[in-house]
Structure formats: C-alpha cells, structure tokens
C-alpha cells in the first residue's frame, strides 16, 4: 500500500529520517567511552543518580526507571531541587549520569563542584563535547546532532531521541554485563499483565478436581459427553488402566465420531475416536511459556492436560483462562 503524499505525512517522515540519520551517525561513537561508562556503573558502590533539566530531565527520569527495572539501583534527582536539599540524595560512592545537550545547563553547572565531591564517577551524555559538563565528567558519551527536527531548530526533538536511545543502550549493556536474569526481572515487575506473565505458573491457573473430565479408554462416548458437560470442560482426558494419559477427546473428535457412526457412536468406546499424542504440559512452567503448546500444528485445542511426573493428568490448562488472567491480551 502506497503512503499518501500528504503534508503531515511528509513532515512525519522527515522527523523519522532525521532521527534515523542522527542515530546512525552516533553508532561509531559507542567505543571505549561507552565501555568505560558500563564498567563504571557496574563498579559503583552505591546507586546510579540520573540528572537533567528541561527535556533532558524528562529523558533522565525515564532512564532512571529503565536502569532500576533492569538491575541497577537508580533514581532521578532534579538539579534545581538538588540545590534546595535534594543534594543529600547523592551519597559517597554513587555514580552520576548527567544529561545536557549543550553541556552548559546553569543548574547542572552550579552543581558540578558538589557532585564531584560526592560521586565516584560522573558520566555525561552531551552534545557539547567541549562543554563544562564534558570537561568535568569522568566519562563522556557524545549525543551531538546536526539539527533538531523542529523547523526552527529549537525544540529538542532529534537530540532527545539520540539521548534516550543511547541511554537505553547503556542500560541494556549494563543489564547484560550483570547477567540480570528473567527471574530477577520478574521480581521487580510484580504488577499488571507483565507481572502476571512473569509470575503466574501453570499450577496457579490449571483447573483441577471436579473441573476435569477424566475417563478410561473403555468408557462410551455417551459417558464422555456427560463427564465433559458436568465438568464444563473443553475436552476429556483419556487414561489407561493405570491412570496415565493416552489421549484426549475433543469436540472435533466427537463430531467426527457422529459423522462416521451416526447414532451408534453413543455406545462406542472413546479410545477408538480420541486424539492420540495430544499436546500436554509437564512440570510447572510459567503459564506464558505454554502459549506455543496451544498452536501445535493440527492438534490446536482450547484445553491442554497437565501431567504429573508419572504421566497422570492432574489438571487442565484452558486457553480462555490465560485470556481472563491477562496472560494473553484481549483482542
């Protein structure tokens, strides 16, 4: 589909192209200084203090949240508030990540002597490589841009995109260097759909007891339909004489049985009409990690048996329960 040639569309494309070009120009700047910044953050005895004024302050606040959520204790300190008491939030041994496109923000410049007396390291993200901030920093990473996307070259746009992206790159590089695991990530994201995806396991959500329809292979189709109806289930688990799962009886299996045998299907044994080798779940994985099992080729079903270590059905995980509990978003 062709992109319409409209004034707003052309403007939007221009802004995106400028951001892409600016980021491409900065790729080769992620050199020894970038590595030094990562090493400094990892070696920090205290916290990472992220600072900035104006639009850089908004970016700094976001970066502090990103670092904190990926394994680096971090907080945002506003330079103006630091001059009125919040300087006490910067402790000996902390590392400061300071953002300023010009590197000459009055509030940051005024703070630099106090920051140097407290912080173990100052990392600057700035476009002013000869600025006061750059000269005061232990490590400086360049965020220079040729021009802002603003038609007047005034409103911080391209420069904030570059600062945000390089800051994110720094956070992820630190995260990977720390070996920050998925389990650790889950421990700091307990709420919302993300938290549910990272915490809720199959055993938390599976249906058990009277909500499972389980029958031996010798049971008739009539018995199976009655059991499925009573359990309000999407399928019946079919077991051998030892109680181990040998297949499942789905709605599709039932329809095919009636198409093949007509009314005589009611009295036939279900082992002959069941789906053998169905998708199953063993152990107690995260519920989110089971989504692939619901898309297993031609055996797609809305319910999956959960098995014990010895192959006995102990529960059924229903696709609709994953939706209800926010594991899968509603469409």
TAPEJO-V515283 format. One record per helix or strand of 3 or more residues. SS is the DSSP state (alpha for helix, beta for strand). FROM is the first residue (numbers start at 1). TO is the last residue. Records with the same first field share a line. If there is no record, write none. Layout:
SS: FROM-TO + FROM-TO
//
This chain:
alpha: 7-29 + 32-42 + 55-69 + 79-82 + 86-89 + 106-118 + 132-136 + 158-178 + 182-187 + 192-199 + 202-205 + 209-211 + 221-231 + 251-267 + 270-272 + 287-295 + 297-299 + 319-324
beta: 48-52 + 74-76 + 95-100 + 121-126 + 139-142 + 213-216 + 235-239 + 244-250 + 280-282 + 303-307 + 312-318
//
